[in-house]
Each structure stands twice: as C-alpha cells, then as structure tokens.
Amino acid sequence: MTDLYQQTIVEHAKRPRNFGPLPGANRGAQGVNPLCGDEIELHLRVEGDRVEAATFEGAGCAVCVASASMMTLAVKGSSAADAARLMQRVRDLVAGGDGKNLGEIESLKGVARYPARRKCALLAWRALEAALAGEATQVSTEL
C-alpha cells in the first residue's frame, strides 16, 4: 500500500491544485465512480484548440483527488491533441505501463497493482476526455 499513497499523492490529496469553480469556463464534465463514491466536476476554459485553464470540484478518495489535481496542472496550456496523448499515457501507466517523463503523474504508477483503484485514478481523465469532446453526459467508471 505504501507505493499507492506516495508522498506526491498525499500532498495533492491534502492540498489539491486548481480546486474550485472556474469563472469563464466554456467546457465541463461530471464524473462518478459509483463503487467508491468519487465524484468530480471538471471545468475548462478552452480557447481555440488550447486548454487555457482547468479546475475541478467534488470529493473522492486520495487517489482520485490527487489525480484530478495533477491532471489540471498537466493540461493547462496544452492543445487538445496533446491532452489526448497524455490521457492515453496515463491510462497505460495505471495499467502497469511505462510512466517515464510524466513528472508527478508518475506517482500513480503504484495504482496498477490495485485494479479497483485504477478507476479512481482515471475518473478525472475520463471527465477531461468528455469535456474536450463537448459531451454533456456524465461519465462513469462503470459501463
């Protein structure tokens, strides 16, 4: 369990970055993990093809909140295409793949050994995917 709650995850869970509403948001999505109760509402301000700002609100386990916090930092200033590539790398990471050159996000690598926690780590990223696609439906970790 030590790897799962590395210092970076604990720090982001206790003091999430970009937590709160986003004035001027023009995209957003909600995500829910019904198995553990995580709920995230993502707010984006997208100008052209660039994510100018990203914030989130909600409540969840340490892994969920930390992942959302790190995600908002990572996508700010990126293009939608870069964000999509990053989303795929994070999916690969939490499935046990290589996490090199992901910065703080690499701390989620330990989640790969806990299949139920993978959904916690990916909830914010699924919400990002929906928000960038302009989907108004709520995303869920369950089909």
DRENDO-1510 file (C-alpha; in Angstrom, 1 decimal, always signed):
<recs>
REC; n; res; u; v; w
REC; 1; MET; +0.0; +0.0; +0.0 .
REC; 2; THR; +3.0; +2.3; +0.5 .
REC; 3; ASP; +3.5; +2.7; -3.2 .
REC; 4; LEU; -0.1; +3.6; -3.7 .
REC; 5; TYR; +0.0; +6.6; -1.3 .
REC; 6; GLN; +3.3; +8.0; -2.2 .
REC; 7; GLN; +4.1; +11.4; -0.8 .
REC; 8; THR; +3.1; +13.2; -4.1 .
REC; 9; ILE; -0.3; +11.6; -4.0 .
REC; 10; VAL; -0.8; +12.5; -0.3 .
REC; 11; GLU; +0.3; +16.1; -0.9 .
REC; 12; HIS; -2.1; +16.6; -3.9 .
REC; 13; ALA; -4.9; +14.9; -2.0 .
REC; 14; LYS; -4.4; +17.2; +1.1 .
REC; 15; ARG; -3.8; +20.4; -1.0 .
REC; 16; PRO; -5.4; +19.9; -4.4 .
REC; 17; ARG; -4.3; +22.4; -7.0 .
REC; 18; ASN; -6.9; +24.1; -9.1 .
REC; 19; PHE; -9.7; +23.1; -6.8 .
REC; 20; GLY; -12.9; +25.2; -7.2 .
REC; 21; PRO; -15.1; +26.9; -9.8 .
REC; 22; LEU; -13.6; +28.4; -12.9 .
REC; 23; PRO; -15.1; +31.7; -14.0 .
REC; 24; GLY; -15.4; +31.8; -17.7 .
REC; 25; ALA; -15.4; +28.1; -18.1 .
REC; 26; ASN; -16.8; +27.0; -21.5 .
REC; 27; ARG; -16.4; +23.3; -21.2 .
REC; 28; GLY; -17.0; +20.8; -18.5 .
REC; 29; ALA; -18.0; +17.3; -17.5 .
REC; 30; GLN; -19.0; +15.4; -14.5 .
REC; 31; GLY; -17.6; +12.0; -13.5 .
REC; 32; VAL; -18.7; +9.5; -10.9 .
REC; 33; ASN; -17.3; +6.2; -9.6 .
REC; 34; PRO; -20.3; +4.5; -8.0 .
REC; 35; LEU; -18.2; +1.8; -6.4 .
REC; 36; CYS; -16.3; +4.1; -4.1 .
REC; 37; GLY; -18.3; +7.3; -4.2 .
REC; 38; ASP; -15.8; +9.5; -6.1 .
REC; 39; GLU; -17.5; +12.5; -7.8 .
REC; 40; ILE; -15.7; +15.0; -9.9 .
REC; 41; GLU; -16.9; +18.1; -11.8 .
REC; 42; LEU; -14.3; +19.3; -14.2 .
REC; 43; HIS; -14.3; +22.9; -15.6 .
REC; 44; LEU; -12.3; +24.0; -18.6 .
REC; 45; ARG; -11.7; +27.2; -20.4 .
REC; 46; VAL; -10.7; +26.3; -24.0 .
REC; 47; GLU; -9.7; +28.9; -26.5 .
REC; 48; GLY; -9.3; +27.7; -30.0 .
REC; 49; ASP; -7.6; +24.3; -29.6 .
REC; 50; ARG; -5.8; +25.2; -26.3 .
REC; 51; VAL; -6.8; +24.4; -22.7 .
REC; 52; GLU; -6.2; +27.8; -21.1 .
REC; 53; ALA; -7.4; +26.8; -17.6 .
REC; 54; ALA; -8.7; +23.7; -15.8 .
REC; 55; THR; -10.2; +23.4; -12.3 .
REC; 56; PHE; -12.2; +20.7; -10.6 .
REC; 57; GLU; -14.7; +20.3; -7.7 .
REC; 58; GLY; -16.0; +17.3; -5.9 .
REC; 59; ALA; -15.0; +14.7; -3.4 .
REC; 60; GLY; -13.2; +11.4; -3.6 .
REC; 61; CYS; -10.5; +9.2; -2.3 .
REC; 62; ALA; -6.9; +10.4; -2.1 .
REC; 63; VAL; -6.0; +8.8; -5.5 .
REC; 64; CYS; -9.0; +10.4; -7.2 .
REC; 65; VAL; -8.4; +13.9; -5.9 .
REC; 66; ALA; -4.6; +13.7; -6.4 .
REC; 67; SER; -5.1; +12.5; -10.0 .
REC; 68; ALA; -7.5; +15.3; -10.7 .
REC; 69; SER; -5.1; +17.9; -9.2 .
REC; 70; MET; -2.2; +16.6; -11.2 .
REC; 71; MET; -4.3; +16.5; -14.4 .
REC; 72; THR; -5.3; +20.1; -14.1 .
REC; 73; LEU; -1.7; +21.1; -13.8 .
REC; 74; ALA; -0.6; +18.9; -16.7 .
REC; 75; VAL; -3.2; +20.0; -19.3 .
REC; 76; LYS; -3.1; +23.8; -18.6 .
REC; 77; GLY; -1.7; +25.4; -21.8 .
REC; 78; SER; -1.8; +22.2; -23.8 .
REC; 79; SER; -3.6; +21.6; -27.1 .
REC; 80; ALA; -6.5; +19.1; -27.2 .
REC; 81; ALA; -4.3; +16.7; -29.1 .
REC; 82; ASP; -1.5; +16.9; -26.5 .
REC; 83; ALA; -4.1; +16.3; -23.8 .
REC; 84; ALA; -5.4; +13.3; -25.6 .
REC; 85; ARG; -1.9; +11.8; -25.9 .
REC; 86; LEU; -1.3; +12.5; -22.2 .
REC; 87; MET; -4.6; +10.8; -21.3 .
REC; 88; GLN; -3.5; +7.7; -23.2 .
REC; 89; ARG; -0.2; +7.6; -21.4 .
REC; 90; VAL; -1.9; +7.9; -18.1 .
REC; 91; ARG; -4.2; +5.0; -19.0 .
REC; 92; ASP; -1.2; +3.0; -19.9 .
REC; 93; LEU; +0.6; +4.0; -16.7 .
REC; 94; VAL; -2.2; +2.8; -14.4 .
REC; 95; ALA; -2.5; -0.4; -16.3 .
REC; 96; GLY; +1.1; -1.1; -15.5 .
REC; 97; GLY; +2.9; +0.5; -18.4 .
REC; 98; ASP; +5.8; +2.9; -18.6 .
REC; 99; GLY; +5.4; +6.2; -16.9 .
REC; 100; LYS; +8.7; +7.9; -17.8 .
REC; 101; ASN; +8.7; +11.6; -18.4 .
REC; 102; LEU; +5.3; +12.2; -16.8 .
REC; 103; GLY; +6.6; +14.2; -13.9 .
REC; 104; GLU; +4.4; +14.0; -10.8 .
REC; 105; ILE; +1.9; +11.9; -12.6 .
REC; 106; GLU; +4.4; +9.0; -12.4 .
REC; 107; SER; +3.4; +8.7; -8.7 .
REC; 108; LEU; +0.2; +7.0; -9.9 .
REC; 109; LYS; +2.2; +4.0; -11.2 .
REC; 110; GLY; +1.5; +2.1; -7.9 .
REC; 111; VAL; -2.2; +2.1; -8.7 .
REC; 112; ALA; -1.6; -0.6; -11.4 .
REC; 113; ARG; -1.4; -3.2; -8.6 .
REC; 114; TYR; -4.8; -2.3; -7.3 .
REC; 115; PRO; -7.4; -2.8; -10.1 .
REC; 116; ALA; -10.2; -1.2; -8.2 .
REC; 117; ARG; -8.1; +2.0; -7.7 .
REC; 118; ARG; -7.4; +2.3; -11.4 .
REC; 119; LYS; -10.9; +3.7; -11.8 .
REC; 120; CYS; -10.2; +6.2; -9.1 .
REC; 121; ALA; -7.1; +7.4; -10.9 .
REC; 122; LEU; -8.8; +7.6; -14.2 .
REC; 123; LEU; -12.0; +9.4; -13.3 .
REC; 124; ALA; -10.8; +12.9; -13.8 .
REC; 125; TRP; -9.1; +11.9; -17.1 .
REC; 126; ARG; -12.3; +10.4; -18.4 .
REC; 127; ALA; -14.1; +13.7; -17.5 .
REC; 128; LEU; -11.3; +15.6; -19.4 .
REC; 129; GLU; -11.9; +13.4; -22.4 .
REC; 130; ALA; -15.7; +14.1; -22.3 .
REC; 131; ALA; -15.2; +17.8; -21.8 .
REC; 132; LEU; -12.8; +18.2; -24.7 .
REC; 133; ALA; -15.2; +16.2; -26.9 .
REC; 134; GLY; -18.0; +18.6; -25.8 .
REC; 135; GLU; -20.0; +15.7; -24.4 .
REC; 136; ALA; -22.7; +16.8; -22.0 .
REC; 137; THR; -23.4; +13.4; -20.4 .
REC; 138; GLN; -22.0; +12.3; -17.1 .
REC; 139; VAL; -19.1; +9.9; -17.3 .
REC; 140; SER; -18.8; +6.9; -15.1 .
REC; 141; THR; -16.2; +4.3; -14.3 .
REC; 142; GLU; -18.8; +1.7; -14.8 .
REC; 143; LEU; -20.4; +0.8; -18.1 .
</recs>
